[in-house]
Amino acid sequence: MTVGDVQQEQEPQPLTALEEPGGETVVGEPEQVRSEAGAQVANGPFTTRQLLRLDEALRIADQQTGLTFSVYIGELEVPTREHAERLHKQIEGADRAVLIAVSPNQRRLEIVTGNAARKRISDRDAKLAGLSMAASFAGGDLAGGVVSGIDQLASHAGRH
Amino acid sequence: MLVASLVLTGSDRSRRSRRYRPGRPYDFQPMWFLAAPERVHAQPALPGGHSSAPVLEAPIFEDSSGARVLPGPVGGASDSW
């Protein structure tokens, strides 16, 4: 069963923070779309439909696996791996967290799994998901690649 | 005349495309997506902006296929396109 199969069973929850870690959600705070932060989201690389798909993928992955999935899209400091690991440490309960860090300008993708998450998602599984995501990115499908990667990683992790 | 005006209208080059295209500059602000945003806490910056580099470099492990296995408490993978 994939993440998408359980879509109908989920209870409604607050949607994803879109502009920065810890920020409010667009749906939960509609006035955001008129704020500076909201304008940043509106001027981001994704359409509203893509944002909703991404949010849904994250929520379902979290609920299905019990892990904390997170996506960072932006510039990474060199060495990119170390920067991605530092970002991963900022997530509460980093042991059970999975970070997908994408740098479109550098064309780099880093997947970081915490100690506990690594037992559910092996490095080989992460590499497979990374290959698939990179192929999507190379074709210009940023949102689709991320959503697909989340789905694959969650499927490898299995249910908790 | 009608065709020319339609072509000009259709090719609005001044409109910024939001779609990512490899090789073209990606100048959007960094974004972080989580299902539970409150689960991220800011990490205090190190004095001088130096990264917390390990004192000793960890060894590089490889699995049976020769693929690199990341040492340490975190795992994952890296890729590029």
gemmi code that builds the backbone of each chain (N, CA, C; Angstrom):
import gemmi

chains = {
    "A": [
        ("MET", (0.846, -1.192, 0.000), (0.000, 0.000, 0.000), (0.884, 1.244, 0.000)),
        ("THR", (0.552, 2.164, -0.834), (1.352, 3.383, -0.913), (0.714, 4.481, -0.058)),
        ("VAL", (1.411, 5.555, 0.033), (0.901, 6.668, 0.825), (-0.431, 7.151, 0.273)),
        ("GLY", (-0.529, 7.183, -1.028), (-1.745, 7.696, -1.638), (-2.968, 6.846, -1.357)),
        ("ASP", (-2.766, 5.555, -1.049), (-3.899, 4.678, -0.820), (-4.671, 5.012, 0.451)),
        ("VAL", (-4.000, 5.610, 1.388), (-4.669, 5.890, 2.651), (-5.179, 7.321, 2.714)),
        ("GLN", (-5.141, 7.975, 1.598), (-5.511, 9.386, 1.534), (-6.893, 9.652, 2.105)),
        ("GLN", (-7.842, 8.786, 1.806), (-9.212, 9.017, 2.205), (-9.439, 8.816, 3.696)),
        ("GLU", (-8.507, 8.089, 4.348), (-8.733, 7.756, 5.749), (-8.260, 8.853, 6.690)),
        ("GLN", (-7.588, 9.859, 6.171), (-6.946, 10.817, 7.048), (-7.942, 11.834, 7.597)),
        ("GLU", (-7.673, 12.226, 8.855), (-8.472, 13.287, 9.451), (-7.889, 14.622, 9.016)),
        ("PRO", (-8.727, 15.629, 8.913), (-8.201, 16.940, 8.519), (-7.246, 17.488, 9.568)),
        ("GLN", (-6.135, 18.012, 9.109), (-5.143, 18.587, 10.006), (-4.662, 19.902, 9.429)),
        ("PRO", (-4.007, 20.698, 10.246), (-3.465, 21.948, 9.729), (-2.482, 21.671, 8.602)),
        ("LEU", (-2.451, 22.560, 7.646), (-1.583, 22.346, 6.507), (-0.168, 22.824, 6.794)),
        ("THR", (0.664, 22.584, 5.834), (2.097, 22.801, 5.995), (2.480, 24.268, 6.085)),
        ("ALA", (3.530, 24.538, 6.844), (4.138, 25.866, 6.795), (4.865, 25.967, 5.476)),
        ("LEU", (4.672, 27.050, 4.792), (5.174, 27.098, 3.435), (6.368, 28.024, 3.264)),
        ("GLU", (6.452, 29.013, 4.103), (7.477, 29.998, 3.810), (8.751, 29.799, 4.624)),
        ("GLU", (8.643, 29.307, 5.828), (9.826, 29.103, 6.646), (9.465, 28.162, 7.777)),
        ("PRO", (10.461, 27.515, 8.377), (10.149, 26.603, 9.465), (9.482, 27.344, 10.606)),
        ("GLY", (8.414, 26.783, 11.113), (7.742, 27.386, 12.243), (6.705, 28.404, 11.852)),
        ("GLY", (6.544, 28.676, 10.593), (5.585, 29.680, 10.158), (4.170, 29.159, 10.168)),
        ("GLU", (3.245, 30.064, 9.976), (1.838, 29.678, 9.941), (1.502, 29.090, 8.586)),
        ("THR", (0.332, 28.464, 8.521), (-0.060, 27.847, 7.265), (-0.941, 28.792, 6.461)),
        ("VAL", (-0.967, 28.557, 5.178), (-1.768, 29.413, 4.313), (-3.250, 29.170, 4.551)),
        ("VAL", (-3.622, 27.895, 4.653), (-5.033, 27.591, 4.821), (-5.511, 27.983, 6.216)),
        ("GLY", (-4.658, 27.726, 7.214), (-5.033, 28.070, 8.586), (-5.092, 29.562, 8.810)),
        ("GLU", (-4.293, 30.291, 8.089), (-4.226, 31.747, 8.232), (-4.405, 32.389, 6.863)),
        ("PRO", (-5.647, 32.487, 6.395), (-5.876, 32.994, 5.031), (-5.317, 34.387, 4.793)),
        ("GLU", (-5.217, 35.180, 5.856), (-4.720, 36.532, 5.658), (-3.255, 36.551, 5.248)),
        ("GLN", (-2.603, 35.381, 5.394), (-1.197, 35.295, 5.005), (-0.976, 35.651, 3.553)),
        ("VAL", (-1.931, 35.328, 2.726), (-1.721, 35.563, 1.296), (-1.622, 37.043, 0.989)),
        ("ARG", (-2.014, 37.877, 1.975), (-1.888, 39.307, 1.755), (-0.694, 39.875, 2.507)),
        ("SER", (-0.032, 39.021, 3.310), (1.114, 39.502, 4.061), (2.380, 39.339, 3.235)),
        ("GLU", (3.483, 39.835, 3.811), (4.764, 39.713, 3.110), (5.151, 38.248, 2.962)),
        ("ALA", (4.925, 37.483, 4.065), (5.257, 36.055, 4.000), (4.382, 35.348, 2.977)),
        ("GLY", (3.127, 35.737, 2.949), (2.210, 35.120, 1.991), (2.594, 35.451, 0.567)),
        ("ALA", (3.051, 36.683, 0.380), (3.473, 37.074, -0.963), (4.671, 36.259, -1.407)),
        ("GLN", (5.528, 35.932, -0.440), (6.696, 35.115, -0.766), (6.262, 33.737, -1.248)),
        ("VAL", (5.248, 33.169, -0.563), (4.728, 31.872, -0.972), (4.099, 31.987, -2.354)),
        ("ALA", (3.324, 33.073, -2.519), (2.648, 33.259, -3.798), (3.646, 33.424, -4.931)),
        ("ASN", (4.818, 33.991, -4.614), (5.836, 34.190, -5.639), (6.834, 33.041, -5.694)),
        ("GLY", (6.537, 31.976, -5.005), (7.432, 30.825, -4.987), (7.358, 30.035, -6.276)),
        ("PRO", (8.106, 28.945, -6.327), (8.189, 28.173, -7.567), (6.999, 27.258, -7.811)),
        ("PHE", (6.096, 27.151, -6.817), (5.010, 26.192, -6.938), (3.658, 26.874, -7.104)),
        ("THR", (2.782, 26.190, -7.804), (1.407, 26.659, -7.892), (0.663, 26.221, -6.631)),
        ("THR", (-0.510, 26.781, -6.417), (-1.302, 26.407, -5.249), (-1.604, 24.914, -5.259)),
        ("ARG", (-1.916, 24.409, -6.416), (-2.223, 22.984, -6.526), (-1.013, 22.128, -6.120)),
        ("GLN", (0.157, 22.533, -6.546), (1.371, 21.789, -6.193), (1.647, 21.877, -4.698)),
        ("LEU", (1.400, 23.050, -4.127), (1.603, 23.214, -2.687), (0.670, 22.303, -1.899)),
        ("LEU", (-0.559, 22.210, -2.356), (-1.517, 21.354, -1.660), (-1.120, 19.887, -1.785)),
        ("ARG", (-0.634, 19.508, -2.937), (-0.184, 18.122, -3.129), (0.994, 17.812, -2.216)),
        ("LEU", (1.901, 18.757, -2.119), (3.078, 18.573, -1.274), (2.668, 18.472, 0.191)),
        ("ASP", (1.769, 19.330, 0.585), (1.297, 19.323, 1.959), (0.617, 17.997, 2.292)),
        ("GLU", (-0.197, 17.558, 1.393), (-0.919, 16.305, 1.597), (0.057, 15.131, 1.698)),
        ("ALA", (1.057, 15.120, 0.826), (2.050, 14.039, 0.844), (2.794, 14.012, 2.174)),
        ("LEU", (3.132, 15.186, 2.687), (3.849, 15.251, 3.960), (2.977, 14.753, 5.109)),
        ("ARG", (1.734, 15.208, 5.130), (0.841, 14.801, 6.228), (0.603, 13.300, 6.219)),
        ("ILE", (0.361, 12.764, 5.048), (0.081, 11.334, 4.956), (1.322, 10.518, 5.319)),
        ("ALA", (2.477, 10.967, 4.851), (3.714, 10.255, 5.167), (3.959, 10.250, 6.677)),
        ("ASP", (3.744, 11.388, 7.319), (3.926, 11.478, 8.768), (2.973, 10.533, 9.490)),
        ("GLN", (1.714, 10.583, 9.092), (0.704, 9.783, 9.784), (0.921, 8.294, 9.557)),
        ("GLN", (1.307, 7.942, 8.360), (1.437, 6.520, 8.042), (2.671, 5.904, 8.695)),
        ("THR", (3.759, 6.645, 8.736), (5.025, 6.064, 9.192), (5.368, 6.400, 10.638)),
        ("GLY", (4.814, 7.474, 11.164), (5.198, 7.908, 12.501), (6.508, 8.677, 12.491)),
        ("LEU", (7.098, 8.848, 11.333), (8.319, 9.645, 11.205), (7.942, 11.092, 10.877)),
        ("THR", (8.912, 11.978, 10.967), (8.667, 13.384, 10.624), (9.348, 13.690, 9.300)),
        ("PHE", (8.560, 13.880, 8.278), (9.108, 14.198, 6.958), (9.164, 15.709, 6.778)),
        ("SER", (10.215, 16.147, 6.144), (10.426, 17.575, 5.961), (11.129, 17.813, 4.626)),
        ("VAL", (10.803, 18.930, 4.010), (11.414, 19.266, 2.712), (11.973, 20.680, 2.787)),
        ("TYR", (13.229, 20.818, 2.439), (13.856, 22.142, 2.341), (14.237, 22.365, 0.880)),
        ("ILE", (13.827, 23.502, 0.343), (14.184, 23.829, -1.035), (14.853, 25.194, -1.045)),
        ("GLY", (16.105, 25.215, -1.392), (16.841, 26.471, -1.407), (18.334, 26.202, -1.482)),
        ("GLU", (19.079, 27.284, -1.400), (20.531, 27.172, -1.508), (21.105, 26.398, -0.319)),
        ("LEU", (22.088, 25.559, -0.592), (22.789, 24.827, 0.461), (24.236, 25.298, 0.490)),
        ("GLU", (24.745, 25.463, 1.712), (26.156, 25.822, 1.825), (27.005, 24.613, 1.471)),
        ("VAL", (28.188, 24.887, 0.967), (29.128, 23.817, 0.617), (30.012, 23.538, 1.824)),
        ("PRO", (30.216, 22.298, 2.208), (29.697, 21.073, 1.605), (28.202, 20.888, 1.899)),
        ("THR", (27.483, 20.563, 0.889), (26.026, 20.522, 0.987), (25.540, 19.460, 1.970)),
        ("ARG", (26.270, 18.358, 2.048), (25.848, 17.281, 2.957), (25.845, 17.768, 4.409)),
        ("GLU", (26.894, 18.460, 4.784), (27.000, 18.936, 6.169), (25.918, 19.971, 6.458)),
        ("HIS", (25.645, 20.819, 5.506), (24.596, 21.807, 5.715), (23.245, 21.120, 5.886)),
        ("ALA", (22.984, 20.123, 5.055), (21.719, 19.400, 5.158), (21.613, 18.698, 6.519)),
        ("GLU", (22.701, 18.178, 7.006), (22.676, 17.506, 8.316), (22.442, 18.516, 9.438)),
        ("ARG", (22.970, 19.723, 9.265), (22.709, 20.757, 10.279), (21.231, 21.145, 10.267)),
        ("LEU", (20.653, 21.240, 9.088), (19.217, 21.547, 9.001), (18.404, 20.428, 9.644)),
        ("HIS", (18.822, 19.215, 9.411), (18.118, 18.057, 9.963), (18.101, 18.099, 11.486)),
        ("LYS", (19.210, 18.561, 12.063), (19.301, 18.622, 13.533), (18.317, 19.625, 14.124)),
        ("GLN", (17.868, 20.561, 13.312), (16.938, 21.571, 13.817), (15.514, 21.045, 13.964)),
        ("ILE", (15.264, 19.878, 13.428), (13.924, 19.306, 13.528), (13.789, 18.621, 14.882)),
        ("GLU", (12.699, 18.905, 15.546), (12.457, 18.289, 16.850), (12.345, 16.775, 16.675)),
        ("GLY", (13.033, 16.039, 17.529), (13.042, 14.587, 17.388), (13.759, 14.181, 16.118)),
        ("ALA", (14.965, 14.732, 15.951), (15.702, 14.510, 14.695), (15.964, 13.034, 14.428)),
        ("ASP", (16.008, 12.237, 15.477), (16.238, 10.797, 15.291), (15.185, 10.161, 14.389)),
        ("ARG", (13.970, 10.669, 14.498), (12.869, 10.093, 13.729), (12.505, 10.966, 12.531)),
        ("ALA", (13.391, 11.862, 12.181), (13.080, 12.806, 11.101), (13.776, 12.427, 9.793)),
        ("VAL", (13.100, 12.756, 8.724), (13.648, 12.556, 7.371), (13.613, 13.909, 6.666)),
        ("LEU", (14.771, 14.381, 6.259), (14.838, 15.670, 5.566), (15.233, 15.451, 4.108)),
        ("ILE", (14.450, 16.047, 3.240), (14.795, 16.074, 1.818), (15.209, 17.506, 1.506)),
        ("ALA", (16.487, 17.709, 1.230), (16.997, 19.053, 0.942), (17.349, 19.140, -0.540)),
        ("VAL", (16.753, 20.109, -1.203), (16.947, 20.259, -2.648), (17.506, 21.649, -2.937)),
        ("SER", (18.588, 21.695, -3.664), (19.140, 22.979, -4.096), (19.062, 23.053, -5.619)),
        ("PRO", (18.036, 23.705, -6.155), (17.868, 23.737, -7.612), (19.025, 24.400, -8.341)),
        ("ASN", (19.583, 25.456, -7.763), (20.695, 26.128, -8.440), (21.937, 25.247, -8.512)),
        ("GLN", (22.205, 24.564, -7.412), (23.394, 23.706, -7.368), (23.111, 22.324, -7.953)),
        ("ARG", (21.847, 22.081, -8.222), (21.418, 20.767, -8.725), (21.851, 19.654, -7.782)),
        ("ARG", (21.659, 19.906, -6.517), (22.057, 18.923, -5.506), (20.828, 18.490, -4.712)),
        ("LEU", (20.829, 17.228, -4.366), (19.764, 16.659, -3.548), (20.408, 15.918, -2.383)),
        ("GLU", (19.944, 16.212, -1.179), (20.443, 15.512, 0.001), (19.246, 14.953, 0.761)),
        ("ILE", (19.303, 13.682, 1.058), (18.282, 13.059, 1.905), (18.975, 12.681, 3.210)),
        ("VAL", (18.456, 13.181, 4.317), (19.060, 12.896, 5.620), (18.046, 12.163, 6.476)),
        ("THR", (18.446, 11.018, 6.990), (17.561, 10.245, 7.870), (18.187, 10.193, 9.253)),
        ("GLY", (17.380, 10.372, 10.275), (17.856, 10.287, 11.649), (18.178, 8.847, 12.017)),
        ("ASN", (18.731, 8.696, 13.213), (19.183, 7.366, 13.641), (18.051, 6.341, 13.616)),
        ("ALA", (16.901, 6.710, 14.151), (15.770, 5.778, 14.168), (15.155, 5.629, 12.781)),
        ("ALA", (15.078, 6.723, 12.071), (14.498, 6.678, 10.718), (15.358, 5.837, 9.784)),
        ("ARG", (16.643, 5.823, 10.044), (17.570, 5.077, 9.188), (17.330, 3.573, 9.270)),
        ("LYS", (16.780, 3.149, 10.412), (16.484, 1.716, 10.557), (15.260, 1.324, 9.740)),
        ("ARG", (14.445, 2.296, 9.428), (13.244, 2.036, 8.611), (13.507, 2.323, 7.131)),
        ("ILE", (14.336, 3.307, 6.884), (14.677, 3.681, 5.494), (16.184, 3.521, 5.349)),
        ("SER", (16.596, 2.444, 4.729), (18.034, 2.201, 4.596), (18.649, 3.224, 3.641)),
        ("ASP", (19.955, 3.318, 3.701), (20.637, 4.252, 2.796), (20.401, 3.865, 1.342)),
        ("ARG", (20.263, 2.572, 1.108), (20.008, 2.111, -0.261), (18.614, 2.557, -0.715)),
        ("ASP", (17.640, 2.455, 0.183), (16.288, 2.933, -0.142), (16.310, 4.435, -0.436)),
        ("ALA", (17.052, 5.150, 0.381), (17.148, 6.605, 0.183), (17.802, 6.912, -1.160)),
        ("LYS", (18.802, 6.125, -1.514), (19.484, 6.343, -2.795), (18.529, 6.098, -3.965)),
        ("LEU", (17.723, 5.063, -3.848), (16.755, 4.766, -4.907), (15.752, 5.914, -5.075)),
        ("ALA", (15.251, 6.376, -3.941), (14.311, 7.500, -3.994), (15.007, 8.732, -4.574)),
        ("GLY", (16.267, 8.924, -4.184), (17.028, 10.068, -4.684), (17.224, 10.018, -6.190)),
        ("LEU", (17.481, 8.838, -6.704), (17.656, 8.688, -8.155), (16.381, 9.077, -8.896)),
        ("SER", (15.267, 8.613, -8.360), (13.980, 8.911, -8.981), (13.683, 10.413, -8.933)),
        ("MET", (13.977, 11.003, -7.781), (13.730, 12.436, -7.635), (14.620, 13.239, -8.582)),
        ("ALA", (15.887, 12.848, -8.640), (16.816, 13.584, -9.505), (16.375, 13.513, -10.968)),
        ("ALA", (15.822, 12.373, -11.350), (15.344, 12.240, -12.729), (14.195, 13.214, -12.995)),
        ("SER", (13.302, 13.346, -12.017), (12.201, 14.300, -12.169), (12.719, 15.732, -12.229)),
        ("PHE", (13.677, 16.045, -11.366), (14.225, 17.405, -11.340), (14.898, 17.733, -12.671)),
        ("ALA", (15.608, 16.755, -13.207), (16.290, 16.976, -14.480), (15.287, 17.257, -15.605)),
        ("GLY", (14.077, 16.745, -15.425), (13.031, 17.015, -16.408), (12.250, 18.278, -16.105)),
        ("GLY", (12.651, 18.999, -15.067), (11.997, 20.254, -14.733), (10.797, 20.116, -13.821)),
        ("ASP", (10.566, 18.924, -13.307), (9.400, 18.706, -12.436), (9.842, 18.711, -10.977)),
        ("LEU", (9.936, 19.896, -10.413), (10.423, 20.037, -9.037), (9.398, 19.499, -8.043)),
        ("ALA", (8.174, 19.956, -8.162), (7.139, 19.541, -7.207), (6.848, 18.048, -7.334)),
        ("GLY", (6.733, 17.570, -8.551), (6.439, 16.155, -8.755), (7.533, 15.263, -8.212)),
        ("GLY", (8.782, 15.685, -8.382), (9.901, 14.901, -7.871), (9.892, 14.818, -6.360)),
        ("VAL", (9.589, 15.936, -5.719), (9.563, 15.952, -4.248), (8.426, 15.075, -3.728)),
        ("VAL", (7.250, 15.241, -4.307), (6.090, 14.450, -3.856), (6.355, 12.963, -4.077)),
        ("SER", (6.905, 12.640, -5.214), (7.226, 11.245, -5.512), (8.260, 10.698, -4.525)),
        ("GLY", (9.252, 11.520, -4.197), (10.279, 11.091, -3.252), (9.712, 10.829, -1.867)),
        ("ILE", (8.843, 11.718, -1.416), (8.206, 11.526, -0.109), (7.428, 10.217, -0.108)),
        ("ASP", (6.696, 9.987, -1.172), (5.880, 8.778, -1.269), (6.757, 7.527, -1.247)),
        ("GLN", (7.842, 7.559, -1.975), (8.730, 6.393, -2.004), (9.383, 6.146, -0.651)),
        ("LEU", (9.864, 7.195, -0.039), (10.525, 7.038, 1.259), (9.535, 6.525, 2.303)),
        ("ALA", (8.315, 7.053, 2.270), (7.294, 6.603, 3.222), (6.933, 5.141, 2.968)),
        ("SER", (6.891, 4.747, 1.724), (6.584, 3.355, 1.405), (7.683, 2.432, 1.915)),
        ("HIS", (8.930, 2.854, 1.779), (10.039, 2.043, 2.299), (9.981, 1.956, 3.820)),
        ("ALA", (9.581, 3.043, 4.462), (9.537, 3.046, 5.929), (8.432, 2.130, 6.447)),
        ("GLY", (7.365, 2.011, 5.689), (6.255, 1.161, 6.120), (5.446, 1.800, 7.226)),
        ("ARG", (4.428, 1.080, 7.649), (3.557, 1.613, 8.699), (4.189, 1.431, 10.064)),
        ("HIS", (3.853, 2.314, 10.971), (4.401, 2.198, 12.330), (3.408, 1.514, 13.250)),
    ],
    "B": [
        ("MET", (-2.934, 40.842, -39.309), (-2.944, 41.745, -38.147), (-3.475, 41.027, -36.911)),
        ("LEU", (-4.579, 40.310, -37.121), (-5.175, 39.569, -36.013), (-4.223, 38.489, -35.513)),
        ("VAL", (-3.605, 37.793, -36.477), (-2.666, 36.724, -36.102), (-1.485, 37.311, -35.341)),
        ("ALA", (-0.962, 38.415, -35.827), (0.192, 39.030, -35.167), (-0.141, 39.455, -33.746)),
        ("SER", (-1.322, 40.017, -33.557), (-1.686, 40.448, -32.209), (-1.872, 39.254, -31.287)),
        ("LEU", (-2.423, 38.165, -31.813), (-2.598, 36.962, -30.996), (-1.252, 36.372, -30.591)),
        ("VAL", (-0.309, 36.385, -31.544), (1.022, 35.854, -31.244), (1.691, 36.690, -30.170)),
        ("LEU", (1.595, 38.002, -30.293), (2.210, 38.891, -29.303), (1.572, 38.724, -27.941)),
        ("THR", (0.243, 38.552, -27.930), (-0.448, 38.374, -26.659), (-0.052, 37.052, -26.014)),
        ("GLY", (0.066, 36.032, -26.838), (0.385, 34.701, -26.312), (1.799, 34.588, -25.817)),
        ("SER", (2.714, 35.350, -26.385), (4.111, 35.239, -25.965), (4.471, 36.385, -25.038)),
        ("ASP", (3.831, 36.386, -23.871), (4.095, 37.426, -22.882), (5.395, 37.107, -22.153)),
        ("ARG", (6.485, 37.623, -22.690), (7.791, 37.297, -22.122), (8.056, 38.047, -20.823)),
        ("SER", (7.265, 39.081, -20.587), (7.502, 39.833, -19.359), (6.985, 39.068, -18.126)),
        ("ARG", (6.090, 38.106, -18.352), (5.558, 37.345, -17.225), (6.590, 36.334, -16.755)),
        ("ARG", (6.833, 36.313, -15.458), (7.852, 35.440, -14.913), (7.304, 34.036, -14.749)),
        ("SER", (7.998, 33.071, -15.348), (7.562, 31.687, -15.210), (8.020, 31.138, -13.875)),
        ("ARG", (7.087, 30.475, -13.174), (7.434, 29.930, -11.875), (7.994, 28.521, -11.984)),
        ("ARG", (7.901, 27.977, -13.163), (8.347, 26.601, -13.317), (9.863, 26.528, -13.269)),
        ("TYR", (10.348, 25.528, -12.558), (11.781, 25.311, -12.483), (12.269, 24.674, -13.781)),
        ("ARG", (13.350, 25.234, -14.316), (13.966, 24.640, -15.492), (15.450, 24.476, -15.216)),
        ("PRO", (15.950, 23.252, -15.325), (17.376, 23.005, -15.031), (18.256, 23.906, -15.895)),
        ("GLY", (19.245, 24.477, -15.246), (20.165, 25.341, -15.979), (19.789, 26.807, -15.924)),
        ("ARG", (18.544, 27.075, -15.577), (18.134, 28.470, -15.449), (18.204, 28.883, -13.981)),
        ("PRO", (18.469, 30.144, -13.737), (18.601, 30.579, -12.338), (17.322, 30.329, -11.540)),
        ("TYR", (17.517, 29.872, -10.344), (16.409, 29.661, -9.421), (16.601, 30.687, -8.315)),
        ("ASP", (15.824, 31.769, -8.347), (16.091, 32.875, -7.422), (14.988, 33.065, -6.389)),
        ("PHE", (14.319, 31.981, -6.041), (13.285, 32.066, -5.007), (13.921, 31.936, -3.623)),
        ("GLN", (13.226, 32.458, -2.645), (13.709, 32.349, -1.272), (13.644, 30.894, -0.822)),
        ("PRO", (14.566, 30.500, 0.094), (14.507, 29.133, 0.622), (13.172, 28.882, 1.326)),
        ("MET", (12.658, 27.699, 1.166), (11.388, 27.342, 1.804), (11.546, 26.013, 2.516)),
        ("TRP", (10.818, 25.895, 3.609), (10.899, 24.676, 4.403), (9.478, 24.177, 4.623)),
        ("PHE", (9.238, 22.965, 4.258), (7.900, 22.387, 4.356), (7.883, 21.289, 5.417)),
        ("LEU", (6.923, 21.360, 6.301), (6.711, 20.310, 7.296), (5.221, 20.142, 7.515)),
        ("ALA", (4.827, 18.932, 7.902), (3.432, 18.729, 8.248), (3.134, 19.372, 9.592)),
        ("ALA", (4.145, 19.451, 10.440), (3.976, 20.051, 11.768), (5.066, 21.104, 11.953)),
        ("PRO", (4.825, 22.322, 11.525), (5.854, 23.362, 11.543), (6.435, 23.635, 12.921)),
        ("GLU", (5.648, 23.405, 13.976), (6.141, 23.717, 15.320), (7.247, 22.767, 15.758)),
        ("ARG", (7.517, 21.750, 14.972), (8.523, 20.774, 15.362), (9.935, 21.158, 14.927)),
        ("VAL", (10.077, 22.373, 14.420), (11.416, 22.841, 14.050), (11.841, 23.914, 15.027)),
        ("HIS", (13.046, 23.789, 15.516), (13.557, 24.837, 16.391), (14.831, 25.386, 15.791)),
        ("ALA", (15.015, 26.683, 15.978), (16.204, 27.321, 15.411), (17.431, 26.880, 16.176)),
        ("GLN", (18.481, 26.609, 15.447), (19.728, 26.222, 16.086), (20.555, 27.468, 16.318)),
        ("PRO", (21.085, 27.653, 17.534), (21.889, 28.853, 17.766), (23.116, 28.868, 16.863)),
        ("ALA", (23.379, 30.052, 16.314), (24.526, 30.172, 15.411), (25.824, 30.080, 16.200)),
        ("LEU", (26.796, 29.444, 15.615), (28.085, 29.326, 16.276), (28.844, 30.640, 16.148)),
        ("PRO", (29.626, 30.989, 17.174), (30.372, 32.247, 17.099), (31.324, 32.239, 15.914)),
        ("GLY", (31.343, 33.351, 15.211), (32.234, 33.466, 14.065), (31.696, 32.816, 12.817)),
        ("GLY", (30.516, 32.207, 12.949), (29.901, 31.589, 11.780), (30.580, 30.315, 11.330)),
        ("HIS", (31.415, 29.723, 12.210), (32.101, 28.503, 11.816), (31.178, 27.312, 11.983)),
        ("SER", (31.337, 26.362, 11.104), (30.546, 25.149, 11.229), (31.184, 24.234, 12.262)),
        ("SER", (30.358, 23.324, 12.794), (30.845, 22.418, 13.825), (31.528, 21.224, 13.161)),
        ("ALA", (32.696, 21.463, 12.636), (33.424, 20.396, 11.962), (33.952, 19.398, 12.972)),
        ("PRO", (33.887, 18.108, 12.677), (34.385, 17.115, 13.622), (35.891, 17.235, 13.780)),
        ("VAL", (36.361, 16.904, 14.977), (37.793, 16.975, 15.229), (38.508, 15.904, 14.406)),
        ("LEU", (37.908, 14.719, 14.375), (38.492, 13.626, 13.603), (37.563, 13.282, 12.457)),
        ("GLU", (38.114, 13.097, 11.307), (37.300, 12.711, 10.163), (36.843, 11.268, 10.316)),
        ("ALA", (35.565, 11.025, 10.085), (35.055, 9.662, 10.182), (35.499, 8.858, 8.968)),
        ("PRO", (35.690, 7.558, 9.154), (36.074, 6.737, 8.004), (34.914, 6.579, 7.029)),
        ("ILE", (35.222, 6.216, 5.813), (34.193, 5.992, 4.797), (33.960, 4.491, 4.671)),
        ("PHE", (32.725, 4.073, 4.878), (32.382, 2.666, 4.759), (31.736, 2.424, 3.402)),
        ("GLU", (31.869, 1.197, 2.959), (31.217, 0.811, 1.705), (30.484, -0.500, 1.912)),
        ("ASP", (29.335, -0.619, 1.246), (28.621, -1.877, 1.340), (29.147, -2.856, 0.287)),
        ("SER", (28.486, -4.001, 0.158), (29.009, -5.057, -0.711), (29.083, -4.630, -2.179)),
        ("SER", (28.247, -3.657, -2.552), (28.259, -3.220, -3.954), (29.264, -2.095, -4.186)),
        ("GLY", (29.933, -1.695, -3.126), (30.899, -0.619, -3.270), (30.307, 0.756, -3.068)),
        ("ALA", (28.997, 0.802, -2.796), (28.353, 2.099, -2.574), (28.747, 2.626, -1.204)),
        ("ARG", (28.895, 3.929, -1.132), (29.316, 4.537, 0.118), (28.196, 4.463, 1.149)),
        ("VAL", (28.542, 4.058, 2.352), (27.588, 4.055, 3.456), (28.010, 5.158, 4.410)),
        ("LEU", (27.124, 6.072, 4.656), (27.482, 7.208, 5.479), (27.686, 6.772, 6.929)),
        ("PRO", (28.797, 7.115, 7.533), (29.010, 6.762, 8.929), (28.235, 7.692, 9.845)),
        ("GLY", (28.164, 7.343, 11.101), (27.559, 8.233, 12.069), (26.090, 7.976, 12.283)),
        ("PRO", (25.489, 8.797, 13.109), (24.113, 8.547, 13.529), (23.068, 8.850, 12.461)),
        ("VAL", (23.415, 9.603, 11.449), (22.430, 9.906, 10.410), (22.776, 9.148, 9.131)),
        ("GLY", (21.742, 8.897, 8.359), (21.944, 8.210, 7.087), (21.314, 9.005, 5.969)),
        ("GLY", (21.046, 8.324, 4.874), (20.431, 9.001, 3.748), (21.219, 8.805, 2.473)),
        ("ALA", (21.112, 9.761, 1.599), (21.792, 9.650, 0.308), (21.967, 11.036, -0.292)),
        ("SER", (22.851, 11.112, -1.243), (23.076, 12.354, -1.975), (22.955, 12.074, -3.464)),
        ("ASP", (22.514, 13.075, -4.191), (22.430, 12.894, -5.638), (22.514, 14.260, -6.302)),
        ("SER", (22.672, 14.233, -7.595), (22.687, 15.487, -8.355), (22.102, 15.222, -9.734)),
        ("TRP", (21.770, 16.274, -10.432), (21.165, 16.082, -11.750), (21.688, 17.116, -12.738)),
    ],
}
model = gemmi.Model(1)
for chain_id, residues in chains.items():
    chain = gemmi.Chain(chain_id)
    for i, (resn, *xyz) in enumerate(residues, 1):
        res = gemmi.Residue()
        res.name, res.seqid = resn, gemmi.SeqId(i, " ")
        for name, pos in zip(("N", "CA", "C"), xyz):
            atom = gemmi.Atom()
            atom.name, atom.element = name, gemmi.Element(name[0])
            atom.pos, atom.b_iso = gemmi.Position(*pos), 0.0
            res.add_atom(atom)
        chain.add_residue(res)
    model.add_chain(chain)
structure = gemmi.Structure()
structure.add_model(model)
structure.setup_entities()
